[in-house]
Amino acid sequence: MNKIEKAKTKIAEMRSAIDKMNANKTAETALTVETAIEVLALPEIKKLEKIVAEEIGKKNLEKFLNK
């Protein structure tokens, strides 16, 4: 599995976990769940999305330069 596939898999897993947390939150835990998502999960997803974009950009540049 290459770097892009690993990052995309991790993103999908994190989004699934977020969906589960949202589905299972109660009125009492809503603020904690939302804070955890904003502070922990979303920054990690953004970091992984950046890795995917950079790796795709590198591949596209290599293809362009090798023409």
Contacts in CASP RR format, 6 or more apart in sequence:
PFRMAT RR
TARGET T0000
AUTHOR 0000-0000-0000
METHOD contacts of the structure
MODEL  1
MNKIEKAKTKIAEMRSAIDKMNANKTAETALTVETAIEVLALPEIKKLEK
IVAEEIGKKNLEKFLNK
1 9 0 8 1.000
2 55 0 8 1.000
3 51 0 8 1.000
3 55 0 8 1.000
4 51 0 8 1.000
4 52 0 8 1.000
4 55 0 8 1.000
4 56 0 8 1.000
7 48 0 8 1.000
7 49 0 8 1.000
7 51 0 8 1.000
7 52 0 8 1.000
7 55 0 8 1.000
8 48 0 8 1.000
8 52 0 8 1.000
10 48 0 8 1.000
11 45 0 8 1.000
11 48 0 8 1.000
11 49 0 8 1.000
11 52 0 8 1.000
14 41 0 8 1.000
14 44 0 8 1.000
14 45 0 8 1.000
14 48 0 8 1.000
15 45 0 8 1.000
17 41 0 8 1.000
18 37 0 8 1.000
18 41 0 8 1.000
21 33 0 8 1.000
21 36 0 8 1.000
21 37 0 8 1.000
22 33 0 8 1.000
22 37 0 8 1.000
25 33 0 8 1.000
25 34 0 8 1.000
END
